[in-house]
Amino acid sequence: MKGISFVLPAVLVFATTTAFAMLPDPLPKAPEPIDAVLRLQIFLDGKLFGPGKLDGRPGEFTTKALNRYQRAQGFAETPLEGHTLDLSNITQLYTTYTIKEEDLKFVGDLPSQPSAQSKKKYLPYDSLLEFLTERFHCAPELLEFINLPMKMSRLKPGDTVRVPNVEPFLIEELTPIASLPENPDYLARVIKIDTREKILDLYDGEKILASLPITPGSGYLATPPGTWRIVGITQMPTFRWDKSVLDYGVRSENYYNLPIGPNNPVGVMWIGLSKPGIGVHGTNQPQTIGRSASHGCMRTANWDVVRLTKMITKGMTVVIEGPKPTPRPVYVERSTPQPPPPPPPQRRRGLFDWLFK
């Protein structure tokens, strides 16, 4: 018993010291990454418990990813500064990447208006910096900081940059596939989405297999709660841009067909649900995941949705929880009240009127 009473406090002291050493006080000025936080983010990202963009800073989605991973492993959930996960397998925070000539095939002119985008054959990255941030799942501010004094706006083939040590997102491996093959082994799995938490969880029975931050709809265009099915998964989809659908959920004849590419509004994957017009998809704005609103669908980072599609299949159940769309106010057109007719003009009385009154 003496041995046990001696060892246990020692373990607790070690764990507490490790936890409190994780977050410096005060925090360094943004965007300087905190090594311990970045190490945890890289670890969670590799397990597909997405902390969102890697930036080496504490935040909401890093904590949510940590807690869901702890729950999946049967550990007690803790705040960020209290975790005791073994991260020893993350031996390097950074690696290097040399920009290749062929990378330029995915970078080019990107018009801002749908009318101009519809005339292109491909919607590319607008810069090598955007190409790198998506490839290595990170914030542009992180790349800019860790590569000082290199100018990220002047990158060119042959340049070697420092990047987070994660499995890279390979845009060059994605080709258009109208419907990904079904996998019967995954049919019993369930996707559960909490639009209030802005989180998508993939379950196999009671076990969480993956967890990703999402951007759901809100207000009039809130993501519809309910139980749905996956009706198809499309790789490198096109997109029918219709302002009436985006704003009111009603199709119009005024639309544009936007081509494939990483800057397509639905990114590189579309997971269609049995609720018409609603799906889980990629995005052309990964830096805003969880911090803005969609037009009813659920978008997540391209690097996350591609990995998710390897764990799901057509026919699976998707359960969405959250507030229903806010009813739009009904405007009743009121008729404009008409002014009363003017009184008939009075005839002046003449001499004979008085005589014959």
NUVEX-373384 format. One record per residue (C-alpha): x, y, z; chain; residue in one letter. Coordinates in nm, 2 decimals. Layout:
! residues N
<<X Y Z> "A" "A">
...
This chain:
! residues 357
<<0.00 0.00 0.00> "A" "M">
<<0.29 0.24 0.07> "A" "K">
<<0.42 0.19 -0.28> "A" "G">
<<0.08 0.27 -0.43> "A" "I">
<<0.03 0.58 -0.22> "A" "S">
<<0.38 0.70 -0.32> "A" "F">
<<0.35 0.64 -0.70> "A" "V">
<<0.00 0.78 -0.75> "A" "L">
<<0.07 1.13 -0.63> "A" "P">
<<0.39 1.13 -0.84> "A" "A">
<<0.18 1.05 -1.15> "A" "V">
<<-0.07 1.32 -1.07> "A" "L">
<<0.20 1.58 -1.01> "A" "V">
<<0.36 1.49 -1.35> "A" "F">
<<0.03 1.51 -1.53> "A" "A">
<<-0.06 1.84 -1.37> "A" "T">
<<0.28 1.99 -1.45> "A" "T">
<<0.25 1.88 -1.81> "A" "T">
<<-0.10 2.03 -1.85> "A" "A">
<<-0.02 2.37 -1.70> "A" "F">
<<0.30 2.40 -1.89> "A" "A">
<<0.10 2.36 -2.21> "A" "M">
<<-0.03 2.72 -2.23> "A" "L">
<<0.22 3.00 -2.16> "A" "P">
<<0.10 3.30 -1.96> "A" "D">
<<0.07 3.55 -2.11> "A" "P">
<<0.01 3.40 -2.46> "A" "L">
<<0.24 3.52 -2.73> "A" "P">
<<0.10 3.77 -2.96> "A" "K">
<<-0.10 3.63 -3.26> "A" "A">
<<-0.02 3.48 -3.50> "A" "P">
<<0.28 3.33 -3.33> "A" "E">
<<0.20 2.96 -3.28> "A" "P">
<<0.22 2.79 -2.94> "A" "I">
<<0.41 2.46 -3.00> "A" "D">
<<0.21 2.26 -2.75> "A" "A">
<<-0.12 2.37 -2.91> "A" "V">
<<0.00 2.31 -3.26> "A" "L">
<<0.13 1.96 -3.16> "A" "R">
<<-0.22 1.88 -3.02> "A" "L">
<<-0.39 2.01 -3.33> "A" "Q">
<<-0.17 1.80 -3.56> "A" "I">
<<-0.24 1.50 -3.35> "A" "F">
<<-0.62 1.55 -3.36> "A" "L">
<<-0.62 1.63 -3.73> "A" "D">
<<-0.44 1.31 -3.80> "A" "G">
<<-0.71 1.11 -3.61> "A" "K">
<<-0.98 1.30 -3.81> "A" "L">
<<-1.10 1.48 -3.50> "A" "F">
<<-1.07 1.81 -3.68> "A" "G">
<<-0.97 2.12 -3.48> "A" "P">
<<-1.04 2.34 -3.79> "A" "G">
<<-0.75 2.52 -3.95> "A" "K">
<<-0.41 2.46 -3.79> "A" "L">
<<-0.29 2.78 -3.63> "A" "D">
<<-0.12 2.68 -3.30> "A" "G">
<<-0.36 2.89 -3.10> "A" "R">
<<-0.62 2.78 -2.84> "A" "P">
<<-0.98 2.80 -2.95> "A" "G">
<<-1.33 2.66 -2.95> "A" "E">
<<-1.28 2.39 -3.22> "A" "F">
<<-0.95 2.26 -3.08> "A" "T">
<<-1.12 2.21 -2.74> "A" "T">
<<-1.43 2.04 -2.90> "A" "K">
<<-1.20 1.81 -3.10> "A" "A">
<<-1.00 1.72 -2.79> "A" "L">
<<-1.31 1.64 -2.59> "A" "N">
<<-1.47 1.42 -2.86> "A" "R">
<<-1.14 1.23 -2.90> "A" "Y">
<<-1.12 1.18 -2.53> "A" "Q">
<<-1.48 1.06 -2.52> "A" "R">
<<-1.40 0.82 -2.81> "A" "A">
<<-1.11 0.67 -2.62> "A" "Q">
<<-1.30 0.64 -2.29> "A" "G">
<<-1.10 0.92 -2.13> "A" "F">
<<-1.24 1.20 -1.90> "A" "A">
<<-1.30 1.52 -2.09> "A" "E">
<<-1.08 1.80 -1.99> "A" "T">
<<-1.02 2.17 -2.08> "A" "P">
<<-0.73 2.22 -2.33> "A" "L">
<<-0.48 2.31 -2.05> "A" "E">
<<-0.57 1.99 -1.86> "A" "G">
<<-0.53 1.72 -2.11> "A" "H">
<<-0.27 1.44 -2.07> "A" "T">
<<-0.28 1.27 -2.41> "A" "L">
<<0.04 1.10 -2.52> "A" "D">
<<0.16 1.31 -2.82> "A" "L">
<<0.51 1.16 -2.83> "A" "S">
<<0.44 1.02 -3.18> "A" "N">
<<0.43 1.38 -3.32> "A" "I">
<<0.81 1.41 -3.33> "A" "T">
<<0.82 1.70 -3.57> "A" "Q">
<<0.58 2.00 -3.59> "A" "L">
<<0.71 2.11 -3.93> "A" "Y">
<<0.83 1.97 -4.25> "A" "T">
<<0.92 2.14 -4.58> "A" "T">
<<0.76 2.15 -4.92> "A" "Y">
<<0.92 2.26 -5.25> "A" "T">
<<0.68 2.42 -5.49> "A" "I">
<<0.67 2.23 -5.83> "A" "K">
<<0.60 2.36 -6.17> "A" "E">
<<0.30 2.13 -6.20> "A" "E">
<<0.15 2.30 -5.89> "A" "D">
<<0.08 2.60 -6.11> "A" "L">
<<-0.19 2.40 -6.30> "A" "K">
<<-0.41 2.45 -5.99> "A" "F">
<<-0.35 2.82 -5.95> "A" "V">
<<-0.48 3.10 -6.17> "A" "G">
<<-0.73 3.37 -6.24> "A" "D">
<<-1.04 3.35 -6.02> "A" "L">
<<-1.32 3.59 -6.11> "A" "P">
<<-1.53 3.70 -5.81> "A" "S">
<<-1.87 3.71 -5.99> "A" "Q">
<<-2.06 3.39 -6.07> "A" "P">
<<-2.14 3.52 -6.42> "A" "S">
<<-1.77 3.53 -6.50> "A" "A">
<<-1.69 3.21 -6.31> "A" "Q">
<<-1.94 3.02 -6.52> "A" "S">
<<-1.74 3.10 -6.83> "A" "K">
<<-1.43 2.92 -6.70> "A" "K">
<<-1.35 2.54 -6.73> "A" "K">
<<-1.20 2.52 -6.38> "A" "Y">
<<-1.21 2.73 -6.06> "A" "L">
<<-0.85 2.72 -5.93> "A" "P">
<<-0.67 2.86 -5.62> "A" "Y">
<<-0.61 3.23 -5.66> "A" "D">
<<-0.25 3.20 -5.53> "A" "S">
<<0.02 2.96 -5.43> "A" "L">
<<-0.04 3.07 -5.07> "A" "L">
<<-0.40 2.94 -5.09> "A" "E">
<<-0.28 2.62 -5.25> "A" "F">
<<-0.04 2.56 -4.96> "A" "L">
<<-0.29 2.65 -4.68> "A" "T">
<<-0.53 2.39 -4.81> "A" "E">
<<-0.27 2.13 -4.88> "A" "R">
<<-0.14 2.16 -4.52> "A" "F">
<<-0.47 2.23 -4.35> "A" "H">
<<-0.36 2.56 -4.20> "A" "C">
<<-0.42 2.93 -4.16> "A" "A">
<<-0.24 3.16 -4.40> "A" "P">
<<-0.12 3.37 -4.10> "A" "E">
<<0.06 3.06 -3.97> "A" "L">
<<0.25 3.00 -4.29> "A" "L">
<<0.34 3.36 -4.32> "A" "E">
<<0.48 3.37 -3.96> "A" "F">
<<0.68 3.05 -3.98> "A" "I">
<<0.84 3.15 -4.31> "A" "N">
<<0.95 3.50 -4.22> "A" "L">
<<1.11 3.69 -4.39> "A" "P">
<<1.00 3.51 -4.71> "A" "M">
<<0.71 3.68 -4.88> "A" "K">
<<0.42 3.45 -4.94> "A" "M">
<<0.28 3.67 -5.21> "A" "S">
<<0.60 3.61 -5.42> "A" "R">
<<0.61 3.23 -5.41> "A" "L">
<<0.73 3.06 -5.73> "A" "K">
<<0.83 2.71 -5.84> "A" "P">
<<1.16 2.60 -5.67> "A" "G">
<<1.08 2.78 -5.35> "A" "D">
<<1.10 2.57 -5.04> "A" "T">
<<0.86 2.66 -4.76> "A" "V">
<<0.81 2.54 -4.40> "A" "R">
<<0.47 2.38 -4.34> "A" "V">
<<0.28 2.19 -4.07> "A" "P">
<<0.37 1.82 -4.06> "A" "N">
<<0.03 1.67 -4.17> "A" "V">
<<-0.09 1.43 -4.43> "A" "E">
<<-0.12 1.67 -4.73> "A" "P">
<<-0.44 1.73 -4.92> "A" "F">
<<-0.37 1.63 -5.28> "A" "L">
<<-0.59 1.82 -5.52> "A" "I">
<<-0.41 1.65 -5.81> "A" "E">
<<-0.55 1.31 -5.72> "A" "E">
<<-0.92 1.42 -5.74> "A" "L">
<<-1.10 1.36 -6.07> "A" "T">
<<-1.47 1.41 -6.14> "A" "P">
<<-1.68 1.10 -6.02> "A" "I">
<<-2.06 1.14 -6.04> "A" "A">
<<-2.12 0.88 -5.77> "A" "S">
<<-1.86 0.72 -5.55> "A" "L">
<<-1.89 0.34 -5.50> "A" "P">
<<-2.10 0.22 -5.22> "A" "E">
<<-1.95 0.03 -4.93> "A" "N">
<<-2.20 -0.20 -4.76> "A" "P">
<<-1.97 -0.24 -4.45> "A" "D">
<<-2.05 0.12 -4.36> "A" "Y">
<<-2.43 0.12 -4.39> "A" "L">
<<-2.48 0.08 -4.02> "A" "A">
<<-2.28 0.39 -3.94> "A" "R">
<<-2.46 0.71 -3.86> "A" "V">
<<-2.36 1.08 -3.91> "A" "I">
<<-2.49 1.30 -3.62> "A" "K">
<<-2.49 1.68 -3.68> "A" "I">
<<-2.55 1.94 -3.41> "A" "D">
<<-2.60 2.27 -3.58> "A" "T">
<<-2.58 2.46 -3.25> "A" "R">
<<-2.24 2.31 -3.17> "A" "E">
<<-2.14 2.33 -3.54> "A" "K">
<<-2.00 1.98 -3.53> "A" "I">
<<-2.04 1.67 -3.74> "A" "L">
<<-1.98 1.34 -3.57> "A" "D">
<<-1.95 1.00 -3.74> "A" "L">
<<-2.06 0.70 -3.52> "A" "Y">
<<-2.03 0.33 -3.54> "A" "D">
<<-2.26 0.21 -3.28> "A" "G">
<<-2.18 0.41 -2.97> "A" "E">
<<-1.82 0.49 -3.07> "A" "K">
<<-1.72 0.82 -3.24> "A" "I">
<<-1.50 0.75 -3.54> "A" "L">
<<-1.45 1.11 -3.65> "A" "A">
<<-1.56 1.46 -3.57> "A" "S">
<<-1.54 1.77 -3.79> "A" "L">
<<-1.63 2.14 -3.75> "A" "P">
<<-1.89 2.26 -3.99> "A" "I">
<<-2.07 2.57 -4.10> "A" "T">
<<-2.45 2.51 -4.10> "A" "P">
<<-2.73 2.74 -4.21> "A" "G">
<<-2.92 2.97 -3.98> "A" "S">
<<-3.22 3.19 -3.96> "A" "G">
<<-3.45 3.16 -4.26> "A" "Y">
<<-3.20 2.92 -4.41> "A" "L">
<<-3.13 2.71 -4.11> "A" "A">
<<-3.02 2.35 -4.18> "A" "T">
<<-3.34 2.14 -4.15> "A" "P">
<<-3.34 1.91 -3.85> "A" "P">
<<-3.45 1.56 -3.90> "A" "G">
<<-3.34 1.21 -4.00> "A" "T">
<<-3.22 1.18 -4.36> "A" "W">
<<-3.03 0.94 -4.58> "A" "R">
<<-2.72 0.99 -4.80> "A" "I">
<<-2.85 0.95 -5.16> "A" "V">
<<-2.52 1.00 -5.33> "A" "G">
<<-2.16 1.13 -5.30> "A" "I">
<<-2.01 1.33 -5.59> "A" "T">
<<-1.64 1.40 -5.62> "A" "Q">
<<-1.54 1.73 -5.79> "A" "M">
<<-1.90 1.85 -5.84> "A" "P">
<<-2.02 2.14 -6.05> "A" "T">
<<-2.26 2.38 -5.89> "A" "F">
<<-2.58 2.55 -6.00> "A" "R">
<<-2.56 2.90 -5.87> "A" "W">
<<-2.91 3.04 -5.83> "A" "D">
<<-2.95 3.35 -5.61> "A" "K">
<<-3.32 3.27 -5.56> "A" "S">
<<-3.23 2.92 -5.43> "A" "V">
<<-2.95 3.06 -5.20> "A" "L">
<<-3.17 3.33 -5.06> "A" "D">
<<-3.52 3.18 -5.06> "A" "Y">
<<-3.49 2.81 -5.14> "A" "G">
<<-3.68 2.85 -5.46> "A" "V">
<<-3.55 2.77 -5.81> "A" "R">
<<-3.55 3.04 -6.08> "A" "S">
<<-3.45 3.07 -6.44> "A" "E">
<<-3.17 3.31 -6.36> "A" "N">
<<-2.87 3.08 -6.27> "A" "Y">
<<-2.51 3.00 -6.36> "A" "Y">
<<-2.35 2.66 -6.39> "A" "N">
<<-2.01 2.68 -6.21> "A" "L">
<<-1.73 2.44 -6.31> "A" "P">
<<-1.53 2.21 -6.09> "A" "I">
<<-1.23 2.31 -5.89> "A" "G">
<<-1.11 2.38 -5.53> "A" "P">
<<-1.28 2.72 -5.54> "A" "N">
<<-1.62 2.58 -5.65> "A" "N">
<<-1.87 2.70 -5.38> "A" "P">
<<-1.93 2.34 -5.27> "A" "V">
<<-1.56 2.25 -5.28> "A" "G">
<<-1.44 1.91 -5.40> "A" "V">
<<-1.72 1.69 -5.25> "A" "M">
<<-2.10 1.68 -5.24> "A" "W">
<<-2.27 1.44 -5.00> "A" "I">
<<-2.64 1.47 -5.10> "A" "G">
<<-2.92 1.40 -4.85> "A" "L">
<<-3.27 1.28 -4.90> "A" "S">
<<-3.38 1.63 -4.81> "A" "K">
<<-3.38 1.79 -5.16> "A" "P">
<<-3.12 2.06 -5.20> "A" "G">
<<-2.94 1.98 -4.87> "A" "I">
<<-2.60 1.82 -4.83> "A" "G">
<<-2.27 1.81 -4.66> "A" "V">
<<-2.00 1.95 -4.88> "A" "H">
<<-1.65 2.10 -4.91> "A" "G">
<<-1.59 2.48 -4.93> "A" "T">
<<-1.40 2.75 -5.10> "A" "N">
<<-1.37 2.93 -4.77> "A" "Q">
<<-1.20 2.69 -4.52> "A" "P">
<<-1.08 2.98 -4.30> "A" "Q">
<<-1.45 3.06 -4.21> "A" "T">
<<-1.56 2.71 -4.11> "A" "I">
<<-1.77 2.74 -3.79> "A" "G">
<<-1.76 3.11 -3.79> "A" "R">
<<-2.02 3.21 -4.05> "A" "S">
<<-2.35 3.08 -4.19> "A" "A">
<<-2.43 2.88 -4.50> "A" "S">
<<-2.74 2.88 -4.71> "A" "H">
<<-2.88 2.57 -4.54> "A" "G">
<<-2.62 2.30 -4.63> "A" "C">
<<-2.33 2.20 -4.40> "A" "M">
<<-1.99 2.29 -4.53> "A" "R">
<<-1.65 2.17 -4.40> "A" "T">
<<-1.29 2.20 -4.52> "A" "A">
<<-1.20 2.02 -4.84> "A" "N">
<<-0.92 1.84 -4.65> "A" "W">
<<-1.17 1.70 -4.40> "A" "D">
<<-1.46 1.61 -4.63> "A" "V">
<<-1.23 1.41 -4.86> "A" "V">
<<-1.12 1.19 -4.57> "A" "R">
<<-1.47 1.17 -4.44> "A" "L">
<<-1.60 1.02 -4.77> "A" "T">
<<-1.36 0.73 -4.73> "A" "K">
<<-1.55 0.63 -4.41> "A" "M">
<<-1.91 0.67 -4.52> "A" "I">
<<-2.14 0.54 -4.80> "A" "T">
<<-2.46 0.60 -4.99> "A" "K">
<<-2.76 0.48 -4.79> "A" "G">
<<-2.63 0.58 -4.45> "A" "M">
<<-2.84 0.76 -4.19> "A" "T">
<<-2.78 1.13 -4.11> "A" "V">
<<-2.94 1.28 -3.80> "A" "V">
<<-2.95 1.66 -3.78> "A" "I">
<<-3.03 1.83 -3.45> "A" "E">
<<-3.08 2.20 -3.41> "A" "G">
<<-3.33 2.48 -3.45> "A" "P">
<<-3.58 2.48 -3.74> "A" "K">
<<-3.56 2.75 -4.00> "A" "P">
<<-3.72 3.07 -3.88> "A" "T">
<<-4.05 3.13 -4.07> "A" "P">
<<-4.02 3.42 -4.31> "A" "R">
<<-4.27 3.70 -4.23> "A" "P">
<<-4.57 3.71 -4.45> "A" "V">
<<-4.63 4.04 -4.62> "A" "Y">
<<-4.99 4.12 -4.70> "A" "V">
<<-5.03 4.38 -4.97> "A" "E">
<<-5.27 4.64 -4.85> "A" "R">
<<-5.47 4.84 -5.10> "A" "S">
<<-5.41 5.22 -5.07> "A" "T">
<<-5.71 5.39 -4.93> "A" "P">
<<-5.88 5.61 -5.19> "A" "Q">
<<-5.97 5.97 -5.10> "A" "P">
<<-6.34 6.03 -5.08> "A" "P">
<<-6.49 6.18 -5.40> "A" "P">
<<-6.52 6.55 -5.40> "A" "P">
<<-6.87 6.69 -5.33> "A" "P">
<<-7.07 6.78 -5.65> "A" "P">
<<-7.03 7.14 -5.74> "A" "P">
<<-7.32 7.36 -5.63> "A" "Q">
<<-7.50 7.55 -5.89> "A" "R">
<<-7.52 7.92 -5.84> "A" "R">
<<-7.88 8.03 -5.79> "A" "R">
<<-8.00 8.27 -6.06> "A" "G">
<<-8.29 8.51 -6.06> "A" "L">
<<-8.55 8.25 -6.17> "A" "F">
<<-8.45 8.02 -5.88> "A" "D">
<<-8.55 8.27 -5.63> "A" "W">
<<-8.87 8.36 -5.82> "A" "L">
<<-8.99 8.00 -5.84> "A" "F">
<<-8.87 7.87 -5.50> "A" "K">
